[in-house]
């Protein structure tokens, strides 16, 4: 084989070798890019990346020991989207995560709700279910006092009392010859049921107690009615509803079908004419 032929063969081999090397490098680059894309996709799926996350944010002040159920049911939060790097550690995105928990400390409007702001509630005390403007009042009850055997925790009721009264004069003493009359009035409306009585035949008397969350401005009225009246509990429909008129009724007003405060009742109560 002549020298010229040998040189052509050598140049061809070198050229083919360079093409092969460049081709291999290109294939490796494509493979590396594919790996980066797959990794990036997986990282995004696993919560990485710079996308936004929806979390719960308090839209009102939430007092310490507020039950998570009340926060969830009372819509004390709103949902907001944040960049991942602005999301607090343990941020809550599902209201169901709060159920069975109570707030450790006060949570202020605008704060993200996080897992470390809550703790598991290991108490059965009704105190954790009360708002600041409510007080828990217990009533010994029986089936004759309304639908007590049908009530459930979370229901709302109106408290109605029927009193036996004697007309009195300006001095506060009973009017001469006055006779006792009965009057009825609604004492408190839209009251939350905290605990229901055990109405089974085997229940002890101390277990037949209905506990209500009474607004602070009605507590004394309710206590007085509990001591001096026959008290009835009237179940309300869910949501908003028409209120019972604030009237005092006696037998005459009921029979007349009066819709306002009966003058005859007020006259009798004060000994007027």
SEZADREN-279383 format. One record per atom (N, C-alpha, C): residue in three letters; x, y, z. Coordinates in steps of 0.1 Angstrom, whole numbers, padded with zeros to 4 digits, always signed. Example, Ala and Ser with C-alpha at 12.3 -4.5 7.8 and 13.67 -1.06 7.14 Angstrom:
ALA+0132-0057+0078 ALA+0123-0045+0078 ALA+0132-0033+0078 SER+0128-0022+0071 SER+0137-0011+0071 SER+0129+0000+0079 
// end
This chain:
UNK+0009-0012+0000 UNK+0000+0000+0000 UNK+0009+0012+0000 UNK+0006+0022-0009 UNK+0015+0034-0010 UNK+0012+0043+0001 UNK+0021+0053+0003 UNK+0021+0062+0015 UNK+0008+0071+0014 UNK+0004+0075+0002 UNK-0008+0083+0001 UNK-0020+0076+0006 UNK-0021+0063+0002 UNK-0033+0055+0007 UNK-0033+0054+0022 UNK-0021+0052+0028 UNK-0020+0051+0043 UNK-0025+0064+0049 UNK-0021+0076+0044 UNK-0024+0089+0050 UNK-0039+0091+0050 UNK-0046+0087+0038 UNK-0061+0088+0037 UNK-0068+0080+0048 UNK-0063+0068+0050 UNK-0069+0059+0060 UNK-0068+0065+0074 UNK-0056+0070+0077 UNK-0054+0076+0091 UNK-0063+0088+0093 UNK-0064+0097+0083 UNK-0072+0109+0084 UNK-0087+0105+0086 UNK-0091+0095+0079 UNK-0105+0090+0080 UNK-0108+0085+0094 UNK-0099+0077+0099 UNK-0101+0072+0113 UNK-0101+0083+0123 UNK-0092+0093+0122 UNK-0092+0104+0131 UNK-0105+0112+0130 UNK-0110+0115+0118 UNK-0122+0122+0116 UNK-0134+0115+0122 UNK-0135+0102+0120 UNK-0146+0094+0125 UNK-0145+0094+0141 UNK-0133+0093+0146 UNK-0131+0093+0161 UNK-0136+0106+0167 UNK-0133+0117+0160 UNK-0138+0130+0165 UNK-0153+0131+0165 UNK-0159+0127+0154 UNK-0174+0127+0152 UNK-0180+0118+0163 UNK-0174+0107+0166 UNK-0179+0098+0176 UNK-0179+0105+0190 UNK-0167+0111+0193 UNK-0166+0118+0206 UNK-0176+0129+0207 UNK-0178+0137+0197 UNK-0187+0148+0197 UNK-0202+0143+0199 UNK-0204+0132+0192 UNK-0218+0126+0193 UNK-0221+0121+0207 UNK-0211+0115+0213 UNK-0212+0110+0226 UNK-0214+0121+0236 UNK-0207+0132+0234 UNK-0208+0143+0243 UNK-0222+0149+0242 UNK-0227+0150+0230 UNK-0241+0155+0228 UNK-0251+0147+0235 UNK-0250+0133+0233 UNK-0259+0124+0240 UNK-0259+0126+0255 UNK-0247+0127+0261 UNK-0245+0129+0275 UNK-0252+0142+0280 UNK-0250+0153+0272 UNK-0256+0166+0275 UNK-0272+0165+0275 UNK-0277+0158+0265 UNK-0292+0156+0265 UNK-0297+0148+0277 UNK-0289+0137+0280 UNK-0293+0129+0291 UNK-0293+0137+0304 UNK-0282+0145+0306 UNK-0281+0154+0318 UNK-0293+0163+0319 UNK-0297+0169+0308 UNK-0308+0179+0308 UNK-0321+0172+0311 UNK-0322+0159+0306 UNK-0334+0152+0310 UNK-0335+0149+0325 UNK-0323+0145+0330 UNK-0323+0143+0345 UNK-0327+0155+0353 UNK-0322+0166+0349 UNK-0325+0179+0356 UNK-0340+0182+0355 UNK-0346+0180+0343 UNK-0360+0182+0342 UNK-0368+0173+0351 UNK-0364+0160+0351 UNK-0372+0150+0359 UNK-0370+0154+0374 UNK-0358+0158+0378 UNK-0356+0161+0392 UNK-0364+0173+0396 UNK-0364+0183+0387 UNK-0371+0195+0389 UNK-0386+0193+0391 UNK-0391+0184+0382 UNK-0405+0180+0383 UNK-0409+0173+0396 UNK-0400+0164+0400 UNK-0402+0157+0412 UNK-0401+0166+0424 UNK-0392+0176+0424 UNK-0390+0185+0435 UNK-0403+0193+0436 UNK-0408+0198+0425 UNK-0421+0205+0425 UNK-0432+0198+0431 UNK-0433+0185+0427 UNK-0444+0176+0432 UNK-0442+0174+0447 UNK-0430+0174+0452 UNK-0428+0172+0466 UNK-0428+0184+0475 UNK-0432+0196+0469 UNK-0433+0208+0477 UNK-0422+0217+0475 UNK-0413+0214+0466 UNK-0402+0223+0464 UNK-0406+0234+0454 UNK-0396+0242+0449 UNK-0399+0252+0439 UNK-0404+0265+0446 UNK-0408+0274+0437 UNK-0411+0287+0442 UNK-0426+0290+0440 UNK-0435+0280+0439 UNK-0449+0282+0437 UNK-0456+0288+0450 UNK-0469+0289+0449 UNK-0476+0294+0461 UNK-0484+0283+0468 UNK-0486+0286+0481 UNK-0492+0276+0490 UNK-0504+0283+0496 UNK-0515+0276+0497 UNK-0527+0281+0504 UNK-0527+0277+0519 UNK-0528+0287+0528 UNK-0528+0285+0542 UNK-0539+0292+0549 UNK-0543+0289+0561 UNK-0553+0295+0568 UNK-0548+0307+0576 UNK-0555+0318+0576 UNK-0550+0330+0583 UNK-0562+0335+0592 UNK-0559+0339+0604 UNK-0569+0343+0614 UNK-0575+0356+0609 UNK-0588+0357+0608 UNK-0595+0370+0604 UNK-0601+0377+0616 UNK-0598+0372+0628 UNK-0603+0379+0640 UNK-0594+0374+0652 UNK-0594+0380+0663 UNK-0586+0376+0674 UNK-0592+0363+0680 UNK-0584+0353+0681 UNK-0588+0340+0687 UNK-0581+0338+0700 UNK-0590+0338+0711 UNK-0585+0337+0724 UNK-0578+0324+0727 UNK-0569+0324+0737 UNK-0563+0311+0741 UNK-0574+0302+0747 UNK-0572+0289+0744 UNK-0581+0278+0748 UNK-0593+0278+0740 UNK-0594+0286+0729 UNK-0605+0284+0720 UNK-0604+0271+0713 UNK-0615+0263+0713 UNK-0614+0250+0706 UNK-0613+0251+0691 UNK-0605+0242+0685 UNK-0603+0242+0671 UNK-0616+0240+0664 UNK-0626+0232+0670 UNK-0639+0230+0663 UNK-0646+0243+0662 UNK-0645+0252+0672 UNK-0652+0265+0671 UNK-0646+0274+0660 UNK-0632+0273+0659 UNK-0625+0281+0649 UNK-0629+0276+0635 UNK-0630+0263+0634 UNK-0634+0258+0620 UNK-0649+0261+0617 UNK-0658+0258+0627 UNK-0672+0259+0625 UNK-0676+0274+0624 UNK-0669+0283+0631 UNK-0672+0297+0632 UNK-0665+0305+0621 UNK-0658+0298+0612 UNK-0651+0305+0601 UNK-0643+0317+0607 UNK-0634+0314+0617 UNK-0626+0325+0623 UNK-0613+0327+0615 UNK-0613+0322+0602 UNK-0601+0323+0594 UNK-0605+0326+0580 UNK-0595+0329+0572 UNK-0597+0330+0557 UNK-0585+0322+0551 UNK-0587+0318+0538 UNK-0577+0311+0531 UNK-0569+0322+0522 UNK-0556+0321+0523 UNK-0547+0330+0516 UNK-0536+0322+0509 UNK-0531+0327+0498 UNK-0519+0321+0491 UNK-0507+0329+0494 UNK-0496+0322+0497 UNK-0483+0328+0500 UNK-0472+0321+0492 UNK-0462+0328+0489 UNK-0450+0322+0483 UNK-0444+0312+0493 UNK-0438+0302+0488 UNK-0434+0291+0497 UNK-0424+0296+0508 UNK-0416+0306+0504 UNK-0406+0311+0514 UNK-0412+0320+0524 UNK-0425+0323+0523 UNK-0432+0332+0533 UNK-0441+0324+0541 UNK-0442+0311+0539 UNK-0452+0302+0547 UNK-0445+0298+0560 UNK-0452+0300+0571 UNK-0447+0297+0584 UNK-0446+0282+0586 UNK-0436+0278+0594 UNK-0434+0263+0596 UNK-0447+0258+0603 UNK-0451+0246+0597 UNK-0463+0240+0603 UNK-0476+0247+0600 UNK-0476+0255+0589 UNK-0488+0262+0585 UNK-0500+0252+0582 UNK-0512+0256+0587 UNK-0524+0248+0585 UNK-0531+0252+0572 UNK-0535+0242+0564 UNK-0542+0245+0552 UNK-0556+0239+0552 UNK-0558+0229+0561 UNK-0571+0223+0562 UNK-0578+0225+0575 UNK-0590+0231+0576 UNK-0596+0233+0589 UNK-0598+0221+0597 UNK-0599+0209+0591 UNK-0601+0197+0598 UNK-0589+0193+0607 UNK-0577+0199+0604 UNK-0566+0197+0612 UNK-0567+0203+0626 UNK-0576+0212+0628 UNK-0578+0219+0641 UNK-0587+0212+0650 UNK-0595+0202+0645 UNK-0605+0196+0653 UNK-0599+0187+0664 UNK-0604+0188+0676 UNK-0598+0181+0687 UNK-0587+0188+0694 UNK-0584+0200+0689 UNK-0573+0208+0695 UNK-0579+0221+0701 UNK-0570+0228+0709 UNK-0573+0241+0715 UNK-0562+0250+0713 UNK-0564+0263+0712 UNK-0554+0273+0710 UNK-0545+0274+0722 UNK-0532+0274+0721 UNK-0523+0275+0732 UNK-0523+0290+0738 UNK-0522+0299+0729 UNK-0521+0313+0732 UNK-0531+0321+0723 UNK-0532+0334+0726 UNK-0540+0343+0717 UNK-0534+0344+0703 UNK-0543+0342+0693 UNK-0539+0344+0679 UNK-0545+0356+0674 UNK-0537+0365+0667 UNK-0542+0378+0663 UNK-0545+0378+0649 UNK-0554+0387+0645 UNK-0559+0388+0631 UNK-0546+0390+0621 UNK-0547+0382+0610 UNK-0536+0383+0601 UNK-0525+0373+0603 UNK-0525+0366+0614 UNK-0515+0356+0617 UNK-0519+0343+0609 UNK-0508+0336+0604 UNK-0511+0323+0598 UNK-0513+0313+0609 UNK-0523+0304+0607 UNK-0525+0294+0617 UNK-0515+0282+0615 UNK-0508+0279+0626 UNK-0498+0269+0625 UNK-0500+0258+0636 UNK-0495+0246+0633 UNK-0497+0235+0642 UNK-0492+0238+0656 UNK-0481+0245+0657 UNK-0475+0248+0671 UNK-0483+0258+0679 UNK-0493+0264+0673 UNK-0502+0273+0680 UNK-0513+0265+0688 UNK-0514+0252+0686 UNK-0525+0244+0691 UNK-0519+0232+0699 UNK-0528+0228+0708 UNK-0524+0215+0715 UNK-0537+0207+0716 UNK-0534+0194+0719 UNK-0546+0185+0720 UNK-0553+0188+0733 UNK-0567+0188+0732 UNK-0575+0191+0743 UNK-0577+0177+0750 UNK-0573+0177+0763 UNK-0575+0165+0771 UNK-0585+0167+0782 UNK-0593+0177+0780 UNK-0603+0181+0791 UNK-0617+0180+0785 UNK-0626+0176+0794 UNK-0640+0176+0790 UNK-0648+0189+0795 UNK-0640+0198+0801 UNK-0646+0210+0806 UNK-0653+0218+0796 UNK-0665+0223+0799 UNK-0672+0231+0790 UNK-0666+0245+0788 UNK-0657+0249+0797 UNK-0651+0262+0797 UNK-0644+0265+0784 UNK-0638+0254+0778 UNK-0631+0257+0765 UNK-0641+0259+0754 UNK-0654+0258+0756 UNK-0664+0260+0746 UNK-0670+0274+0747 UNK-0667+0281+0757 UNK-0673+0294+0760 UNK-0666+0306+0753 UNK-0674+0315+0748 UNK-0668+0328+0743 UNK-0666+0337+0755 UNK-0659+0348+0753 UNK-0657+0357+0765 UNK-0669+0364+0770 UNK-0679+0365+0762 UNK-0692+0372+0766 UNK-0702+0362+0770 UNK-0698+0350+0774 UNK-0708+0339+0778 UNK-0704+0334+0791 UNK-0714+0328+0798 UNK-0712+0320+0810 UNK-0720+0308+0810 UNK-0714+0297+0815 UNK-0721+0284+0815 UNK-0730+0283+0827 UNK-0743+0280+0825 UNK-0753+0278+0835 UNK-0759+0265+0834 UNK-0760+0257+0845 UNK-0766+0244+0844 UNK-0780+0244+0850 UNK-0788+0236+0843 UNK-0802+0235+0847 UNK-0806+0221+0850 UNK-0810+0217+0862 UNK-0816+0204+0865 UNK-0829+0203+0857 UNK-0831+0193+0849 UNK-0842+0193+0840 UNK-0850+0179+0841 UNK-0862+0179+0835 UNK-0869+0167+0832 UNK-0876+0169+0819 UNK-0883+0158+0814 UNK-0888+0158+0801 UNK-0900+0168+0799 UNK-0905+0173+0810 UNK-0917+0183+0809 UNK-0912+0197+0806 UNK-0899+0199+0806 UNK-0894+0213+0803 UNK-0890+0215+0789 UNK-0898+0210+0780 UNK-0895+0212+0766 UNK-0889+0200+0760 UNK-0881+0202+0749 UNK-0876+0191+0741 UNK-0862+0186+0747 UNK-0860+0185+0760 UNK-0847+0183+0765 UNK-0841+0169+0761 UNK-0850+0159+0758 UNK-0846+0146+0754 UNK-0842+0146+0739 UNK-0845+0157+0732 UNK-0842+0158+0718 UNK-0830+0166+0715 UNK-0825+0174+0725 UNK-0814+0183+0723 UNK-0801+0176+0721 UNK-0792+0183+0713 UNK-0779+0178+0711 UNK-0769+0190+0714 UNK-0757+0186+0717 UNK-0747+0196+0719 UNK-0745+0204+0706 UNK-0745+0217+0707 UNK-0744+0226+0695 UNK-0757+0232+0691 UNK-0768+0226+0696 UNK-0781+0232+0693 UNK-0782+0246+0699 UNK-0792+0254+0695 UNK-0795+0267+0701 UNK-0810+0266+0706 UNK-0812+0272+0718 UNK-0825+0272+0723 UNK-0829+0286+0729 UNK-0842+0288+0731 UNK-0847+0300+0738 UNK-0851+0295+0752 UNK-0848+0304+0762 UNK-0852+0300+0776 UNK-0864+0309+0779 UNK-0875+0302+0783 UNK-0888+0308+0786 UNK-0892+0305+0800 UNK-0896+0315+0808 UNK-0900+0313+0822 UNK-0915+0317+0824 UNK-0921+0309+0832 UNK-0935+0312+0837 UNK-0934+0314+0852 UNK-0938+0326+0857 UNK-0937+0330+0871 UNK-0951+0331+0877 UNK-0951+0328+0890 UNK-0963+0331+0898 UNK-0960+0344+0906 UNK-0968+0354+0903 UNK-0966+0368+0909 UNK-0978+0373+0916 UNK-0976+0382+0926 UNK-0986+0389+0933 UNK-0985+0403+0930 UNK-0996+0410+0926 UNK-0995+0425+0924 UNK-0990+0432+0937 UNK-0982+0442+0935 UNK-0977+0450+0946 UNK-0979+0465+0944 UNK-0980+0472+0955 UNK-0982+0486+0955 UNK-0969+0494+0954 UNK-0970+0507+0955 UNK-0958+0516+0954 UNK-0948+0513+0965 UNK-0952+0508+0976 UNK-0944+0505+0987 UNK-0936+0491+0986 UNK-0940+0484+0976 UNK-0934+0471+0974 UNK-0942+0460+0981 UNK-0952+0463+0988 UNK-0960+0453+0996 UNK-0972+0449+0987 UNK-0976+0436+0989 UNK-0988+0431+0981 UNK-1000+0440+0983 UNK-1007+0442+0972 UNK-1019+0450+0972 UNK-1030+0442+0980 UNK-1037+0450+0988 UNK-1048+0443+0996 UNK-1058+0436+0987 UNK-1060+0423+0990 UNK-1070+0415+0983 UNK-1065+0410+0969 UNK-1052+0413+0966 UNK-1046+0409+0954 UNK-1045+0393+0953 UNK-1047+0388+0942 UNK-1046+0373+0940 UNK-1033+0371+0931 UNK-1028+0359+0933 UNK-1016+0355+0926 UNK-1020+0352+0911 UNK-1012+0357+0902 UNK-1014+0354+0888 UNK-1001+0348+0882 UNK-1003+0342+0870 UNK-0991+0337+0863 UNK-0988+0345+0851 UNK-0975+0348+0849 UNK-0971+0355+0837 UNK-0959+0347+0831 UNK-0958+0349+0817 UNK-0947+0342+0810 UNK-0939+0352+0802 UNK-0926+0349+0801 UNK-0918+0358+0793 UNK-0905+0350+0789 UNK-0900+0353+0777 UNK-0888+0347+0772 UNK-0876+0354+0779 UNK-0868+0347+0785 UNK-0857+0352+0794 UNK-0844+0354+0786 UNK-0841+0344+0777 UNK-0829+0345+0769 UNK-0831+0338+0755 UNK-0825+0344+0745 UNK-0828+0338+0731 UNK-0815+0334+0725 UNK-0816+0324+0716 UNK-0804+0319+0708 UNK-0793+0315+0717 UNK-0795+0306+0726 UNK-0785+0302+0736 UNK-0779+0289+0731 UNK-0766+0288+0732 UNK-0759+0276+0728 UNK-0760+0265+0738 UNK-0763+0252+0734 UNK-0763+0241+0743 UNK-0749+0235+0744 UNK-0743+0235+0756 UNK-0730+0230+0758 UNK-0730+0215+0762 UNK-0739+0211+0771 UNK-0740+0197+0775 UNK-0755+0194+0776 UNK-0758+0181+0772 UNK-0772+0177+0773 UNK-0774+0167+0785 UNK-0786+0166+0790 UNK-0788+0157+0801 UNK-0789+0142+0797 UNK-0786+0133+0806 UNK-0788+0119+0804 UNK-0803+0116+0808 UNK-0811+0114+0798 UNK-0825+0112+0801 UNK-0829+0097+0802 UNK-0819+0088+0802 UNK-0823+0074+0804 UNK-0829+0071+0817 UNK-0836+0060+0818 UNK-0843+0057+0830 UNK-0833+0054+0842 UNK-0821+0049+0838 UNK-0812+0046+0848 UNK-0803+0057+0853 UNK-0804+0069+0846 UNK-0796+0080+0849 UNK-0798+0086+0863 UNK-0788+0090+0870 UNK-0789+0096+0883 UNK-0794+0110+0882 UNK-0800+0116+0892 UNK-0806+0129+0891 UNK-0795+0140+0888 UNK-0783+0138+0893 UNK-0772+0147+0890 UNK-0767+0147+0876 UNK-0771+0137+0868 UNK-0767+0136+0854 UNK-0778+0142+0845 UNK-0790+0145+0851 UNK-0800+0151+0843 UNK-0799+0166+0844 UNK-0789+0171+0838 UNK-0786+0185+0838 UNK-0783+0190+0824 UNK-0789+0202+0820 UNK-0787+0208+0808 UNK-0778+0220+0810 UNK-0767+0221+0803 UNK-0758+0232+0805 UNK-0758+0241+0792 UNK-0761+0254+0795 UNK-0762+0264+0784 UNK-0751+0275+0785 UNK-0748+0281+0773 UNK-0738+0292+0773 UNK-0747+0305+0773 UNK-0749+0311+0784 UNK-0757+0322+0785 UNK-0750+0335+0783 UNK-0755+0345+0775 UNK-0748+0358+0774 UNK-0747+0365+0787 UNK-0736+0372+0790 UNK-0734+0378+0803 UNK-0745+0387+0807 UNK-0751+0394+0798 UNK-0761+0404+0802 UNK-0775+0397+0805 UNK-0775+0384+0804 UNK-0788+0377+0807 UNK-0786+0367+0819 UNK-0774+0366+0824 UNK-0771+0355+0834 UNK-0780+0357+0846 UNK-0780+0369+0852 UNK-0788+0371+0864 UNK-0803+0368+0861 UNK-0808+0372+0850 UNK-0822+0370+0846 UNK-0825+0354+0846 UNK-0815+0347+0840 UNK-0817+0333+0839 UNK-0816+0326+0852 UNK-0807+0330+0861 UNK-0806+0324+0874 UNK-0818+0327+0882 UNK-0824+0339+0881 UNK-0836+0343+0889 UNK-0847+0334+0884 UNK-0848+0333+0871 UNK-0859+0324+0865 UNK-0858+0310+0870 UNK-0845+0305+0870 UNK-0843+0291+0875 UNK-0848+0289+0889 UNK-0846+0300+0897 UNK-0850+0299+0911 UNK-0865+0301+0914 UNK-0871+0310+0905 UNK-0885+0314+0908 UNK-0895+0311+0898 UNK-0892+0304+0887 UNK-0901+0301+0877 UNK-0901+0287+0872 UNK-0911+0283+0865 UNK-0910+0271+0857 UNK-0903+0274+0844 UNK-0892+0268+0841 UNK-0884+0272+0829 UNK-0886+0261+0818 UNK-0887+0266+0806 UNK-0888+0257+0794 UNK-0878+0261+0784 UNK-0873+0251+0776 UNK-0863+0253+0766 UNK-0869+0250+0753 UNK-0868+0260+0744 UNK-0875+0259+0731 UNK-0864+0258+0720 UNK-0864+0247+0713 UNK-0854+0245+0702 UNK-0856+0254+0691 UNK-0845+0260+0686 UNK-0845+0270+0675 UNK-0841+0262+0662 UNK-0845+0267+0650 UNK-0840+0261+0638 UNK-0826+0266+0635 UNK-0818+0258+0627 UNK-0805+0262+0624 UNK-0804+0275+0617 UNK-0793+0283+0619 UNK-0792+0296+0612 UNK-0800+0307+0619 UNK-0801+0318+0612 UNK-0808+0329+0617 UNK-0823+0326+0616 UNK-0831+0332+0625 UNK-0845+0330+0625 UNK-0852+0342+0632 UNK-0865+0343+0631 UNK-0872+0354+0637 UNK-0872+0352+0653 UNK-0870+0363+0660 UNK-0870+0363+0674 UNK-0884+0363+0680 UNK-0885+0358+0692 UNK-0898+0359+0700 UNK-0900+0373+0705 UNK-0911+0379+0703 UNK-0914+0392+0708 UNK-0911+0393+0723 UNK-0906+0404+0727 UNK-0902+0407+0741 UNK-0915+0412+0749 UNK-0924+0403+0751 UNK-0937+0406+0758 UNK-0939+0398+0770 UNK-0947+0403+0779 UNK-0951+0396+0791 UNK-0966+0391+0788 UNK-0968+0378+0790 UNK-0982+0373+0788 UNK-0988+0368+0800 UNK-1001+0370+0801 UNK-1009+0363+0812 UNK-1021+0357+0805 UNK-1030+0351+0812 UNK-1041+0344+0806 UNK-1050+0353+0798 UNK-1051+0365+0802 UNK-1060+0375+0794 UNK-1053+0378+0781 UNK-1041+0381+0781 UNK-1034+0385+0768 UNK-1033+0373+0759 UNK-1031+0361+0764 UNK-1031+0349+0756 UNK-1045+0347+0749 UNK-1055+0348+0757 UNK-1069+0346+0752 UNK-1073+0356+0742 UNK-1068+0369+0744 UNK-1071+0379+0735 UNK-1062+0379+0722 UNK-1051+0371+0723 UNK-1042+0371+0712 UNK-1034+0384+0710 UNK-1031+0390+0721 UNK-1024+0403+0721 UNK-1009+0401+0716 UNK-1004+0411+0708 UNK-0991+0410+0703 UNK-0981+0420+0710 UNK-0986+0429+0718 UNK-0978+0438+0725 UNK-0977+0435+0740 UNK-0969+0442+0748 UNK-0969+0440+0762 UNK-0983+0443+0768 UNK-0989+0433+0774 UNK-1003+0435+0779 UNK-1004+0445+0790 UNK-1012+0456+0788 UNK-1013+0466+0798 UNK-1019+0460+0811 UNK-1028+0451+0809 UNK-1035+0445+0821 UNK-1025+0438+0830 UNK-1015+0432+0824 UNK-1005+0425+0832 UNK-0997+0435+0840 UNK-0992+0445+0833 UNK-0983+0455+0840 UNK-0991+0462+0851 UNK-1004+0464+0848 UNK-1013+0471+0858 UNK-1014+0461+0870 UNK-1016+0449+0868 UNK-1017+0439+0879 UNK-1004+0438+0887 UNK-0993+0438+0880 UNK-0980+0436+0887 UNK-0977+0448+0895 UNK-0981+0460+0891 UNK-0977+0472+0899 UNK-0989+0477+0908 UNK-1000+0470+0907 UNK-1011+0474+0915 UNK-1018+0486+0910 UNK-1016+0489+0897 UNK-1022+0500+0891 UNK-1037+0498+0887 UNK-1043+0508+0881 UNK-1057+0506+0877 UNK-1058+0506+0862 
// end
